[in-house]
Amino acid sequence: MTDATAAPAAAQGSGDVAYDYVGLVMQRTPEGEAVGRVCSQTPGVEVITNATFLDVRAKDRLIVNFDAVGEELGSDMDGYVLQEHMTTHYGRMAMTDDSFILVADPLELIELINSES
């Protein structure tokens, strides 16, 4: 996890480049910390630690597996619990029984949901 004292970096340029990062902001609760630890083990995922929140971000896609977070936390994790401790998200969101999914491309979201069914 990375410590941040400034605002997270955003896509830069003249505005003609698509913003392709997705992420979620979690409270610094045991549940939020567990999400941060699990996600930080995924290549390409960055967890920025602030005094009161964690910014968990990735390029194009972020998938939070509830079983992995629950194992790290030591108690059950599902979409309802995750949303209780999440302050916001950016990207197109979907929720399955097994995971919380954020993607930048809406067509990819449709493919992911269809593959889960």
All heavy atoms as an XYZ file, in Angstrom:
876
protein
N       0.844     -1.170      0.000
C       0.000      0.000      0.000
C       0.890      1.233      0.000
O       1.952      1.234      0.588
C      -0.916      0.002      1.220
C      -2.006     -1.046      1.159
S      -3.275     -0.755      2.359
C      -3.239     -2.276      3.249
N       0.419      2.266     -0.653
C       1.154      3.511     -0.791
C       0.540      4.559      0.107
O      -0.665      4.651      0.228
C       1.080      4.013     -2.246
O       1.394      2.936     -3.111
C       2.035      5.141     -2.476
N       1.387      5.391      0.737
C       0.891      6.485      1.545
C       0.759      7.707      0.668
O       1.646      8.018     -0.114
C       1.849      6.761      2.704
C       1.297      7.776      3.677
O       0.071      7.785      3.871
O       2.083      8.545      4.233
N      -0.358      8.422      0.770
C      -0.579      9.601     -0.063
C      -0.926     10.789      0.799
O      -1.767     10.706      1.675
C      -1.700      9.349     -1.055
N      -0.278     11.899      0.521
C      -0.615     13.136      1.208
C      -1.252     14.115      0.250
O      -1.786     15.125      0.658
C       0.640     13.771      1.838
O       1.620     13.950      0.822
C       1.196     12.874      2.933
N      -1.184     13.839     -1.027
C      -1.793     14.692     -2.047
C      -2.913     13.931     -2.730
O      -3.070     12.729     -2.557
C      -0.741     15.111     -3.069
N      -3.678     14.627     -3.515
C      -4.764     13.996     -4.257
C      -4.203     12.955     -5.214
O      -3.107     13.118     -5.747
C      -5.550     15.058     -5.025
N      -4.937     11.857     -5.454
C      -4.462     10.829     -6.384
C      -4.270     11.387     -7.788
O      -4.966     12.298     -8.204
C      -5.584      9.792     -6.370
C      -6.396     10.093     -5.168
C      -6.199     11.540     -4.848
N      -3.327     10.804     -8.488
C      -3.073     11.228     -9.867
C      -4.246     10.850    -10.747
O      -4.860      9.816    -10.582
C      -1.804     10.565    -10.383
N      -4.574     11.687    -11.681
C      -5.667     11.422    -12.627
C      -5.097     11.405    -14.032
O      -3.954     11.780    -14.263
C      -6.734     12.509    -12.505
N      -5.911     10.957    -14.962
C      -5.488     10.985    -16.359
C      -5.215     12.433    -16.742
O      -5.981     13.329    -16.422
C      -6.563     10.387    -17.240
N      -4.100     12.665    -17.404
C      -3.729     14.023    -17.777
C      -3.748     14.158    -19.282
O      -3.667     13.191    -20.002
C      -2.341     14.344    -17.233
C      -2.282     14.285    -15.722
C      -0.885     14.561    -15.209
O      -0.006     14.937    -15.955
N      -0.699     14.373    -13.929
N      -3.839     15.383    -19.757
C      -3.825     15.624    -21.189
C      -4.829     16.690    -21.540
O      -5.357     17.394    -20.692
N      -5.097     16.776    -22.810
C      -5.972     17.833    -23.304
C      -7.446     17.477    -23.205
O      -8.283     18.221    -23.670
C      -5.611     18.132    -24.759
O      -5.861     16.973    -25.538
N      -7.779     16.350    -22.630
C      -9.177     15.963    -22.513
C      -9.622     15.004    -23.601
O     -10.732     14.501    -23.564
N      -8.754     14.731    -24.592
C      -9.136     13.833    -25.667
C      -8.734     12.390    -25.385
O      -8.969     11.514    -26.193
C      -8.544     14.300    -26.997
C      -7.028     14.421    -26.961
O      -6.449     14.329    -25.859
O      -6.437     14.600    -28.042
N      -8.165     12.127    -24.217
C      -7.762     10.787    -23.825
C      -8.787     10.251    -22.832
O      -9.181     10.946    -21.909
C      -6.356     10.808    -23.181
C      -5.960      9.431    -22.703
C      -5.337     11.354    -24.161
N      -9.231      9.028    -23.029
C     -10.222      8.431    -22.144
C      -9.614      8.161    -20.772
O      -8.461      7.763    -20.658
C     -10.739      7.130    -22.743
N     -10.396      8.394    -19.741
C      -9.992      8.061    -18.380
C     -10.265      6.583    -18.193
O     -11.417      6.150    -18.205
C     -10.785      8.906    -17.383
C     -10.303      8.778    -15.972
C      -9.180      9.468    -15.547
C     -10.951      7.958    -15.067
C      -8.718      9.357    -14.249
C     -10.504      7.836    -13.766
C      -9.392      8.543    -13.365
O      -8.930      8.429    -12.078
N      -9.227      5.784    -18.060
C      -9.408      4.340    -18.044
C      -9.085      3.698    -16.704
O      -8.898      2.501    -16.622
C      -8.610      3.689    -19.167
C      -7.142      4.053    -19.135
O      -6.721      4.800    -18.232
O      -6.412      3.608    -20.031
N      -9.026      4.494    -15.639
C      -8.818      3.935    -14.308
C     -10.157      3.742    -13.629
O     -11.083      4.529    -13.806
C      -7.928      4.846    -13.456
C      -6.474      4.608    -13.738
C      -5.856      5.238    -14.806
C      -5.735      3.725    -12.967
C      -4.524      5.002    -15.092
C      -4.406      3.484    -13.253
C      -3.806      4.122    -14.313
O      -2.499      3.879    -14.599
N     -10.254      2.679    -12.860
C     -11.429      2.396    -12.055
C     -10.956      2.219    -10.618
O      -9.780      1.965    -10.368
C     -12.165      1.127    -12.549
C     -12.663      1.308    -13.972
C     -11.276     -0.101    -12.453
N     -11.865      2.359     -9.693
C     -11.464      2.159     -8.314
C     -12.597      2.352     -7.334
O     -13.709      2.715     -7.695
N     -12.263      2.090     -6.089
C     -13.210      2.311     -5.023
C     -12.478      2.926     -3.845
O     -11.274      2.731     -3.681
C     -13.932      1.027     -4.615
C     -13.142     -0.097     -3.982
C     -14.068     -0.902     -3.091
C     -12.580     -0.999     -5.046
N     -13.195      3.700     -3.078
C     -12.636      4.342     -1.899
C     -13.283      3.674     -0.695
O     -14.505      3.641     -0.579
C     -12.892      5.859     -1.915
C     -12.331      6.503     -0.664
C     -12.282      6.484     -3.170
N     -12.444      3.109      0.161
C     -12.912      2.361      1.323
C     -12.571      3.112      2.607
O     -11.517      3.730      2.711
C     -12.240      0.981      1.381
C     -12.493      0.074      0.197
S     -14.197     -0.451      0.018
C     -14.456     -1.374      1.529
N     -13.463      3.027      3.585
C     -13.183      3.563      4.909
C     -12.041      2.769      5.538
O     -11.831      1.609      5.205
C     -14.416      3.456      5.798
C     -15.612      4.208      5.314
C     -16.825      3.905      6.174
O     -16.719      3.569      7.349
N     -17.999      4.004      5.574
N     -11.342      3.375      6.479
C     -10.252      2.687      7.184
C     -10.821      1.874      8.345
O     -10.485      2.053      9.498
C      -9.219      3.691      7.691
C      -8.461      4.467      6.650
C      -7.382      3.693      5.921
N      -6.415      3.045      6.742
C      -5.240      3.555      7.112
N      -4.895      4.758      6.731
N      -4.410      2.866      7.847
N     -11.707      0.955      8.027
C     -12.290      0.016      8.979
C     -11.603     -1.327      8.768
O     -10.884     -1.516      7.777
C     -13.802     -0.130      8.725
O     -13.988     -0.620      7.382
C     -14.527      1.204      8.894
N     -11.810     -2.292      9.660
C     -11.231     -3.620      9.404
C     -11.643     -4.183      8.037
O     -10.836     -4.787      7.335
C     -11.765     -4.467     10.561
C     -11.947     -3.480     11.671
C     -12.428     -2.218     10.984
N     -12.896     -3.951      7.647
C     -13.376     -4.441      6.354
C     -12.658     -3.733      5.205
O     -12.231     -4.371      4.242
C     -14.889     -4.227      6.248
C     -15.700     -5.091      7.185
C     -15.788     -4.541      8.619
O     -15.236     -3.472      8.911
O     -16.431     -5.204      9.445
N     -12.546     -2.415      5.287
C     -11.853     -1.650      4.253
C     -10.383     -2.014      4.163
O      -9.827     -2.138      3.064
N      -9.743     -2.194      5.308
C      -8.330     -2.590      5.329
C      -8.137     -3.966      4.706
O      -7.167     -4.202      3.989
C      -7.792     -2.576      6.763
C      -7.753     -1.208      7.411
C      -6.591     -0.355      6.945
O      -5.639     -0.884      6.334
O      -6.645      0.863      7.213
N      -9.068     -4.884      4.951
C      -8.977     -6.226      4.357
C      -9.103     -6.145      2.838
O      -8.358     -6.807      2.109
C     -10.050     -7.145      4.943
N     -10.031     -5.327      2.349
C     -10.162     -5.132      0.905
C      -8.846     -4.594      0.341
O      -8.340     -5.074     -0.680
C     -11.336     -4.175      0.567
C     -11.290     -3.760     -0.896
C     -12.669     -4.837      0.890
N      -8.260     -3.610      1.006
C      -7.001     -3.035      0.551
C      -5.864     -4.050      0.515
O      -5.102     -4.102     -0.453
N      -5.752     -4.860      1.558
C      -4.670     -5.862      1.592
C      -4.838     -6.896      0.485
O      -3.873     -7.261     -0.196
C      -4.614     -6.536      2.962
C      -4.005     -5.670      4.039
C      -3.720     -6.449      5.311
N      -4.905     -7.079      5.885
C      -5.746     -6.484      6.736
N      -5.536     -5.238      7.113
N      -6.784     -7.142      7.217
N      -6.057     -7.381      0.292
C      -6.303     -8.395     -0.744
C      -6.047     -7.803     -2.127
O      -5.372     -8.401     -2.962
C      -7.729     -8.970     -0.624
C      -8.101     -9.780     -1.850
C      -7.851     -9.817      0.632
N      -6.588     -6.627     -2.386
C      -6.434     -6.019     -3.707
C      -4.993     -5.654     -4.005
O      -4.557     -5.718     -5.151
C      -7.339     -4.796     -3.830
S      -9.088     -5.218     -3.929
N      -4.226     -5.277     -2.980
C      -2.831     -4.889     -3.205
C      -1.976     -6.061     -3.683
O      -0.895     -5.854     -4.223
C      -2.223     -4.286     -1.934
O      -2.050     -5.271     -0.938
N      -2.463     -7.281     -3.515
C      -1.729     -8.465     -3.978
C      -1.957     -8.757     -5.455
O      -1.283     -9.608     -6.030
C      -2.136     -9.673     -3.136
C      -1.785     -9.524     -1.675
C      -2.384    -10.626     -0.811
O      -2.876    -11.629     -1.314
N      -2.353    -10.417      0.488
N      -2.890     -8.051     -6.067
C      -3.193     -8.244     -7.486
C      -2.298     -7.346     -8.325
O      -2.252     -6.129     -8.088
C      -4.673     -7.904     -7.777
O      -5.499     -8.715     -6.946
C      -5.010     -8.131     -9.232
N      -1.565     -7.905     -9.288
C      -0.710     -7.061    -10.141
C      -1.519     -5.969    -10.829
O      -2.634     -6.213    -11.305
C      -0.144     -8.048    -11.167
C      -0.255     -9.392    -10.513
C      -1.479     -9.326     -9.640
N      -0.975     -4.768    -10.833
C      -1.628     -3.652    -11.496
C      -2.599     -2.879    -10.625
O      -3.137     -1.862    -11.043
N      -2.840     -3.350     -9.411
C      -3.743     -2.650     -8.494
C      -2.892     -1.830     -7.536
O      -1.927     -2.328     -6.959
C      -4.645     -3.626     -7.710
C      -5.473     -2.882     -6.675
C      -5.539     -4.400     -8.660
N      -3.273     -0.577     -7.372
C      -2.580      0.337     -6.464
C      -3.526      0.690     -5.325
O      -4.693      0.988     -5.553
C      -2.176      1.598     -7.223
C      -1.455      2.606     -6.377
C      -1.096      3.866     -7.157
O      -1.614      4.065     -8.275
O      -0.312      4.657     -6.624
N      -3.020      0.642     -4.107
C      -3.805      1.032     -2.939
C      -3.119      2.239     -2.320
O      -1.980      2.146     -1.860
C      -3.934     -0.118     -1.917
C      -4.721      0.332     -0.700
C      -4.588     -1.334     -2.566
N      -3.808      3.361     -2.329
C      -3.272      4.597     -1.775
C      -3.911      4.799     -0.410
O      -5.133      4.848     -0.284
C      -3.568      5.790     -2.707
C      -2.908      5.547     -4.056
C      -3.090      7.087     -2.078
C      -3.328      6.503     -5.131
N      -3.066      4.897      0.614
C      -3.532      5.018      1.984
C      -3.559      6.478      2.400
O      -2.575      7.193      2.246
C      -2.591      4.231      2.923
O      -2.532      2.885      2.474
C      -3.090      4.281      4.353
N      -4.689      6.903      2.925
C      -4.849      8.229      3.480
C      -5.236      8.055      4.945
O      -5.480      6.941      5.390
C      -5.936      8.983      2.699
C      -5.852     10.472      2.863
O      -5.872     10.970      3.983
N      -5.770     11.181      1.749
N      -5.330      9.135      5.692
C      -5.629      9.041      7.120
C      -6.967      8.382      7.407
O      -7.099      7.626      8.367
C      -5.587     10.429      7.751
N      -7.970      8.619      6.571
C      -9.302      8.105      6.854
C      -9.865      7.172      5.797
O     -10.948      6.622      5.979
C     -10.301      9.267      7.033
O     -10.321     10.048      5.831
C      -9.924     10.129      8.219
N      -9.143      6.995      4.690
C      -9.677      6.140      3.634
C      -8.556      5.494      2.841
O      -7.406      5.887      2.916
C     -10.609      6.916      2.699
C      -9.927      8.016      1.915
C      -9.311      7.750      0.703
C      -9.913      9.316      2.397
C      -8.683      8.760     -0.014
C      -9.288     10.330      1.684
C      -8.675     10.056      0.471
N      -8.933      4.468      2.066
C      -8.041      3.801      1.113
C      -8.624      3.997     -0.277
O      -9.811      3.782     -0.492
C      -7.970      2.296      1.383
C      -7.487      1.833      2.739
C      -7.636      0.324      2.849
C      -6.063      2.249      2.966
N      -7.777      4.401     -1.217
C      -8.188      4.508     -2.616
C      -7.592      3.300     -3.328
O      -6.379      3.182     -3.468
C      -7.667      5.814     -3.210
C      -8.141      6.065     -4.629
O      -8.786      5.174     -5.212
O      -7.853      7.143     -5.158
N      -8.446      2.380     -3.733
C      -8.024      1.145     -4.406
C      -8.324      1.334     -5.881
O      -9.469      1.480     -6.273
C      -8.796     -0.074     -3.850
C      -8.329     -1.353     -4.525
C      -8.654     -0.164     -2.335
N      -7.275      1.345     -6.717
C      -7.482      1.652     -8.132
C      -6.686      0.723     -9.031
O      -5.673      0.160     -8.633
C      -7.089      3.088     -8.414
C      -5.613      3.313     -8.190
C      -5.135      4.633     -8.668
N      -5.824      5.675     -7.953
C      -5.690      6.953     -8.212
N      -4.895      7.339     -9.164
N      -6.324      7.856     -7.521
N      -7.180      0.605    -10.259
C      -6.517     -0.223    -11.268
C      -6.851      0.330    -12.643
O      -7.852      1.010    -12.823
C      -6.981     -1.667    -11.166
N      -6.010      0.021    -13.593
C      -6.265      0.426    -14.967
C      -7.218     -0.586    -15.598
O      -6.994     -1.788    -15.523
C      -4.958      0.488    -15.747
C      -5.095      1.094    -17.123
C      -3.725      1.303    -17.737
C      -3.796      2.023    -19.047
N      -4.590      1.399    -20.061
N      -8.303     -0.096    -16.151
C      -9.286     -0.869    -16.916
C     -10.245     -1.735    -16.094
O     -11.427     -1.750    -16.352
C      -8.638     -1.749    -17.982
C      -7.885     -0.935    -19.011
O      -8.388      0.129    -19.401
O      -6.796     -1.372    -19.419
N      -9.748     -2.485    -15.100
C     -10.610     -3.442    -14.410
C     -10.144     -3.668    -12.974
O      -8.953     -3.759    -12.703
C     -10.580     -4.775    -15.130
C     -11.418     -5.826    -14.463
C     -11.229     -7.217    -14.985
N     -11.138     -7.277    -16.437
C     -10.648     -8.309    -17.092
N     -10.200     -9.353    -16.451
N     -10.601     -8.297    -18.397
N     -11.108     -3.784    -12.070
C     -10.844     -4.138    -10.677
C     -11.916     -5.122    -10.247
O     -13.105     -4.855    -10.386
C     -10.878     -2.895     -9.775
C     -10.694     -3.140     -8.276
C      -9.300     -3.680     -7.978
C     -10.951     -1.862     -7.504
N     -11.476     -6.270     -9.748
C     -12.408     -7.277     -9.252
C     -12.039     -7.585     -7.803
O     -10.895     -7.929     -7.513
C     -12.371     -8.562    -10.107
C     -12.777     -8.236    -11.546
C     -13.291     -9.625     -9.515
C     -12.673     -9.392    -12.513
N     -13.005     -7.438     -6.912
C     -12.812     -7.740     -5.499
C     -13.539     -9.050     -5.216
O     -14.768     -9.104     -5.271
C     -13.363     -6.610     -4.595
C     -13.147     -6.961     -3.128
C     -12.728     -5.271     -4.945
N     -12.772    -10.087     -4.915
C     -13.337    -11.398     -4.636
C     -13.748    -11.467     -3.166
O     -12.933    -11.276     -2.275
C     -12.314    -12.489     -4.962
C     -12.857    -13.864     -4.679
O     -12.864    -14.311     -3.531
N     -13.319    -14.530     -5.718
N     -15.036    -11.734     -2.919
C     -15.555    -11.726     -1.557
C     -14.959    -12.822     -0.685
O     -14.707    -12.607      0.504
C     -17.079    -11.846     -1.565
C     -17.773    -10.688     -2.228
C     -18.871    -10.907     -3.038
C     -17.340     -9.388     -2.043
C     -19.532     -9.854     -3.640
C     -17.987     -8.322     -2.647
C     -19.083     -8.556     -3.448
N     -14.714    -14.008     -1.236
C     -14.130    -15.093     -0.442
C     -12.726    -14.731      0.034
O     -12.367    -14.986      1.186
C     -14.098    -16.397     -1.234
C     -15.480    -17.015     -1.411
O     -16.403    -16.660     -0.645
O     -15.634    -17.845     -2.330
N     -11.917    -14.139     -0.865
C     -10.548    -13.760     -0.488
C     -10.554    -12.688      0.598
O      -9.772    -12.750      1.555
C      -9.787    -13.273     -1.713
N     -11.439    -11.707      0.469
C     -11.518    -10.649      1.484
C     -12.040    -11.223      2.797
O     -11.526    -10.905      3.875
C     -12.396     -9.476      1.006
C     -12.580     -8.447      2.115
C     -11.786     -8.813     -0.223
N     -13.044    -12.089      2.732
C     -13.571    -12.716      3.937
C     -12.532    -13.535      4.667
O     -12.463    -13.519      5.898
N     -11.702    -14.250      3.913
C     -10.619    -15.031      4.526
C      -9.619    -14.108      5.218
O      -9.179    -14.374      6.329
C      -9.926    -15.869      3.454
C      -8.908    -16.826      4.004
C      -8.333    -17.725      2.922
O      -9.118    -18.279      2.132
O      -7.101    -17.854      2.876
N      -9.260    -13.014      4.574
C      -8.334    -12.035      5.159
C      -8.938    -11.375      6.398
O      -8.266    -11.144      7.388
C      -7.989    -10.966      4.117
C      -7.124     -9.846      4.614
C      -5.696    -10.261      4.925
O      -5.208    -11.255      4.347
O      -5.062     -9.589      5.754
N     -10.224    -11.090      6.332
C     -10.934    -10.400      7.405
C     -11.226    -11.323      8.584
O     -11.246    -10.892      9.733
C     -12.237     -9.814      6.844
C     -13.140     -9.025      7.763
C     -12.414     -7.797      8.316
C     -14.400     -8.603      7.015
N     -11.454    -12.590      8.285
C     -11.822    -13.538      9.331
C     -13.316    -13.603      9.577
O     -13.762    -14.157     10.585
N     -14.095    -13.022      8.684
C     -15.557    -13.108      8.755
C     -16.120    -12.958      7.347
O     -15.394    -12.617      6.417
C     -16.135    -12.040      9.687
O     -15.874    -10.750      9.193
N     -17.398    -13.208      7.214
C     -18.012    -13.176      5.895
C     -17.951    -11.797      5.263
O     -18.094    -10.776      5.940
C     -19.474    -13.616      5.966
C     -19.623    -15.092      6.266
O     -18.652    -15.844      6.052
O     -20.718    -15.498      6.708
N     -17.744    -11.779      3.960
C     -17.774    -10.544      3.173
C     -18.698    -10.785      1.999
O     -18.628    -11.835      1.355
C     -16.369    -10.181      2.684
C     -16.314     -9.030      1.695
S     -16.948     -7.452      2.264
C     -15.607     -6.882      3.265
N     -19.570     -9.827      1.746
C     -20.429     -9.877      0.570
C     -20.616     -8.459      0.061
O     -20.029     -7.513      0.581
C     -21.762    -10.572      0.867
C     -22.590     -9.871      1.931
O     -22.388     -8.668      2.197
O     -23.480    -10.535      2.500
N     -21.427     -8.309     -0.955
C     -21.627     -7.001     -1.562
C     -22.242     -5.982     -0.626
O     -21.930     -4.792     -0.694
N     -23.114     -6.430      0.259
C     -23.744     -5.509      1.199
C     -22.731     -4.965      2.197
O     -22.709     -3.771      2.488
C     -24.906     -6.199      1.927
C     -26.002     -6.637      0.995
C     -26.187     -7.978      0.694
C     -26.840     -5.703      0.389
C     -27.188     -8.383     -0.179
C     -27.845     -6.096     -0.480
C     -28.008     -7.439     -0.757
O     -28.983     -7.825     -1.624
N     -21.899     -5.835      2.727
C     -20.875     -5.404      3.683
C     -19.878     -4.477      2.994
O     -19.504     -3.435      3.537
C     -20.159     -6.624      4.314
C     -19.003     -6.181      5.196
C     -21.147     -7.474      5.108
N     -19.451     -4.843      1.790
C     -18.503     -4.008      1.058
C     -19.084     -2.601      0.861
O     -18.410     -1.608      1.114
C     -18.154     -4.624     -0.286
C     -17.108     -3.837     -1.058
C     -15.982     -4.742     -1.514
C     -17.719     -3.138     -2.240
N     -20.333     -2.519      0.454
C     -20.935     -1.209      0.202
C     -21.130     -0.391      1.475
O     -21.108      0.832      1.431
C     -22.265     -1.372     -0.535
C     -22.049     -1.818     -1.978
C     -23.335     -1.919     -2.743
O     -23.913     -0.899     -3.098
N     -23.785     -3.141     -2.967
N     -21.275     -1.046      2.614
C     -21.366     -0.319      3.887
C     -20.066      0.415      4.199
O     -20.086      1.456      4.851
C     -21.674     -1.275      5.037
C     -23.084     -1.773      5.083
C     -23.291     -2.762      6.206
O     -22.483     -2.789      7.165
O     -24.261     -3.528      6.138
N     -18.937     -0.125      3.760
C     -17.625      0.430      4.097
C     -16.973      1.162      2.928
O     -15.882      1.702      3.058
C     -16.718     -0.682      4.622
C     -17.268     -1.294      5.872
N     -17.023     -0.774      7.112
C     -18.117     -2.342      6.056
C     -17.671     -1.477      8.017
N     -18.343     -2.447      7.396
N     -17.659      1.193      1.792
C     -17.178      1.904      0.610
C     -17.796      3.302      0.618
O     -18.989      3.449      0.823
C     -17.606      1.136     -0.647
C     -17.212      1.790     -1.942
S     -17.702      0.791     -3.384
C     -19.476      1.020     -3.364
N     -16.968      4.318      0.370
C     -17.523      5.672      0.333
C     -17.906      6.086     -1.075
O     -18.839      6.864     -1.255
C     -16.544      6.699      0.925
O     -15.346      6.698      0.162
C     -16.239      6.372      2.376
N     -17.206      5.596     -2.072
C     -17.545      5.873     -3.460
C     -16.818      4.900     -4.364
O     -15.958      4.141     -3.916
C     -17.202      7.336     -3.840
O     -17.809      7.660     -5.089
C     -15.703      7.556     -3.932
N     -17.174      4.916     -5.621
C     -16.459      4.131     -6.625
C     -16.443      4.925     -7.917
O     -17.234      5.849     -8.102
C     -17.119      2.764     -6.845
C     -18.389      2.832     -7.632
N     -19.601      3.157     -7.056
C     -18.639      2.663     -8.951
C     -20.534      3.162     -7.982
N     -19.981      2.860     -9.155
N     -15.503      4.586     -8.797
C     -15.476      5.180    -10.127
C     -15.221      4.074    -11.131
O     -14.400      3.205    -10.925
C     -14.469      6.328    -10.244
C     -13.123      6.098     -9.605
C     -12.016      5.795    -10.383
C     -12.946      6.200     -8.232
C     -10.777      5.594     -9.814
C     -11.702      6.009     -7.653
C     -10.618      5.707     -8.443
O      -9.392      5.506     -7.878
N     -16.023      4.071    -12.187
C     -16.045      2.999    -13.171
C     -17.442      2.414    -13.218
O     -18.315      2.769    -12.424
N     -17.656      1.530    -14.177
C     -18.955      0.863    -14.292
C     -18.961     -0.317    -13.349
O     -18.061     -1.139    -13.369
C     -19.204      0.386    -15.729
C     -19.657      1.509    -16.638
C     -18.499      2.042    -17.380
N     -18.922      3.059    -18.344
C     -18.079      3.930    -18.823
N     -16.817      3.942    -18.431
N     -18.481      4.817    -19.695
N     -19.982     -0.399    -12.513
C     -20.012     -1.367    -11.429
C     -21.005     -2.485    -11.698
O     -22.082     -2.258    -12.249
C     -20.406     -0.669    -10.131
C     -20.503     -1.600     -8.949
S     -21.097     -0.765     -7.461
C     -22.856     -0.923     -7.687
N     -20.620     -3.679    -11.291
C     -21.530     -4.828    -11.254
C     -21.193     -5.636    -10.012
O     -20.076     -5.577     -9.499
C     -21.372     -5.692    -12.501
N     -22.178     -6.373     -9.543
C     -21.990     -7.204     -8.371
C     -22.524     -8.583     -8.680
O     -23.617     -8.718     -9.230
C     -22.764     -6.593     -7.203
C     -22.436     -7.190     -5.877
S     -21.269     -6.227     -4.912
C     -22.011     -4.623     -4.860
N     -21.732     -9.593     -8.363
C     -22.200    -10.973     -8.469
C     -22.211    -11.552     -7.056
O     -21.822    -10.874     -6.106
C     -21.274    -11.819     -9.367
O     -20.005    -11.968     -8.719
C     -21.082    -11.175    -10.744
N     -22.610    -12.788     -6.912
C     -22.569    -13.428     -5.595
C     -21.146    -13.567     -5.087
O     -20.921    -13.622     -3.882
C     -23.219    -14.814     -5.651
C     -24.720    -14.745     -5.856
O     -25.314    -13.672     -5.591
O     -25.306    -15.755     -6.290
N     -20.179    -13.618     -6.013
C     -18.795    -13.879     -5.655
C     -17.890    -12.658     -5.631
O     -16.828    -12.691     -5.012
C     -18.174    -14.882     -6.636
C     -18.918    -16.190     -6.642
O     -19.369    -16.625     -5.565
O     -19.069    -16.780     -7.726
N     -18.274    -11.580     -6.342
C     -17.328    -10.480     -6.485
C     -17.992     -9.147     -6.795
O     -19.130     -9.085     -7.247
C     -16.299    -10.803     -7.575
O     -16.946    -11.056     -8.799
N     -17.223     -8.102     -6.550
C     -17.557     -6.726     -6.879
C     -16.677     -6.374     -8.070
O     -15.457     -6.573     -8.022
C     -17.228     -5.835     -5.678
C     -17.411     -4.371     -5.916
C     -18.647     -3.776     -5.753
C     -16.340     -3.566     -6.267
C     -18.818     -2.417     -5.946
C     -16.498     -2.213     -6.466
C     -17.743     -1.639     -6.305
N     -17.268     -5.882     -9.153
C     -16.535     -5.678    -10.400
C     -16.658     -4.227    -10.831
O     -17.756     -3.670    -10.852
C     -17.107     -6.574    -11.522
C     -17.085     -8.046    -11.101
C     -16.366     -6.350    -12.829
C     -17.920     -8.953    -11.980
N     -15.517     -3.622    -11.183
C     -15.487     -2.291    -11.782
C     -14.703     -2.381    -13.081
O     -13.614     -2.970    -13.105
C     -14.795     -1.289    -10.858
C     -15.537     -0.892     -9.596
C     -14.610     -0.115     -8.665
C     -16.771     -0.089     -9.928
N     -15.230     -1.820    -14.145
C     -14.515     -1.787    -15.418
C     -14.674     -0.410    -16.049
O     -15.630      0.319    -15.771
C     -15.005     -2.875    -16.408
C     -14.750     -4.265    -15.855
C     -16.462     -2.701    -16.744
N     -13.729     -0.057    -16.903
C     -13.788      1.207    -17.628
C     -14.649      1.084    -18.879
O     -15.349      2.010    -19.243
C     -12.376      1.666    -17.997
N     -14.615     -0.065    -19.512
C     -15.328     -0.287    -20.770
C     -16.668     -0.979    -20.503
O     -16.700     -2.116    -20.022
C     -14.462     -1.167    -21.682
C     -15.098     -1.470    -23.021
O     -16.211     -0.979    -23.301
O     -14.468     -2.208    -23.804
N     -17.791     -0.327    -20.821
C     -19.089     -0.942    -20.544
C     -19.316     -2.253    -21.298
O     -20.011     -3.136    -20.809
C     -20.109      0.120    -20.959
C     -19.367      1.102    -21.785
C     -17.922      0.992    -21.427
N     -18.725     -2.419    -22.476
C     -18.876     -3.675    -23.211
C     -18.187     -4.823    -22.488
O     -18.672     -5.952    -22.490
C     -18.345     -3.527    -24.636
C     -19.090     -2.501    -25.499
C     -18.435     -2.377    -26.869
C     -20.557     -2.846    -25.623
N     -17.055     -4.532    -21.858
C     -16.370     -5.565    -21.077
C     -17.224     -5.986    -19.890
O     -17.264     -7.156    -19.519
C     -15.009     -5.073    -20.591
C     -14.284     -6.116    -19.784
C     -12.959     -5.643    -19.206
O     -12.587     -4.469    -19.418
O     -12.321     -6.454    -18.536
N     -17.917     -5.038    -19.295
C     -18.792     -5.355    -18.172
C     -19.866     -6.352    -18.588
O     -20.139     -7.314    -17.885
C     -19.433     -4.082    -17.618
C     -20.304     -4.255    -16.381
C     -19.489     -4.779    -15.217
C     -20.956     -2.933    -16.030
N     -20.450     -6.139    -19.737
C     -21.477     -7.060    -20.244
C     -20.882     -8.448    -20.432
O     -21.476     -9.450    -20.048
C     -22.090     -6.518    -21.554
C     -22.886     -5.257    -21.268
C     -22.965     -7.572    -22.216
C     -23.275     -4.476    -22.489
N     -19.670     -8.521    -21.000
C     -19.016     -9.821    -21.202
C     -18.722    -10.500    -19.878
O     -18.914    -11.711    -19.735
C     -17.723     -9.621    -21.995
C     -17.940     -9.217    -23.433
C     -16.649     -8.861    -24.154
O     -15.556     -9.168    -23.619
O     -16.736     -8.274    -25.231
N     -18.230     -9.741    -18.879
C     -17.928    -10.328    -17.569
C     -19.181    -10.870    -16.901
O     -19.180    -11.971    -16.335
C     -17.266     -9.293    -16.660
C     -15.798     -9.016    -16.892
C     -15.339     -7.795    -16.100
C     -14.960    -10.228    -16.513
N     -20.257    -10.111    -16.957
C     -21.505    -10.560    -16.338
C     -22.020    -11.810    -17.028
O     -22.444    -12.760    -16.370
C     -22.556     -9.420    -16.380
C     -22.139     -8.287    -15.433
C     -23.937     -9.966    -15.983
C     -22.964     -7.051    -15.565
N     -21.965    -11.854    -18.350
C     -22.421    -13.027    -19.095
C     -21.564    -14.244    -18.782
O     -22.063    -15.366    -18.743
C     -22.449    -12.755    -20.587
C     -23.588    -11.830    -20.984
O     -24.575    -11.717    -20.271
N     -23.431    -11.143    -22.099
N     -20.265    -14.059    -18.555
C     -19.396    -15.193    -18.265
C     -19.610    -15.722    -16.853
O     -19.318    -16.874    -16.572
C     -17.924    -14.816    -18.464
O     -17.492    -13.931    -17.467
N     -20.102    -14.868    -15.944
C     -20.385    -15.293    -14.567
C     -21.650    -16.128    -14.496
O     -21.837    -16.890    -13.574
C     -20.542    -14.064    -13.654
C     -19.273    -13.270    -13.441
C     -18.375    -13.883    -12.396
O     -18.898    -14.546    -11.481
O     -17.166    -13.689    -12.496
N     -22.580    -15.966    -15.459
C     -23.864    -16.667    -15.386
C     -23.784    -18.061    -15.914
O     -22.974    -18.494    -16.573
C     -24.957    -15.965    -16.160
O     -24.692    -14.708    -16.604
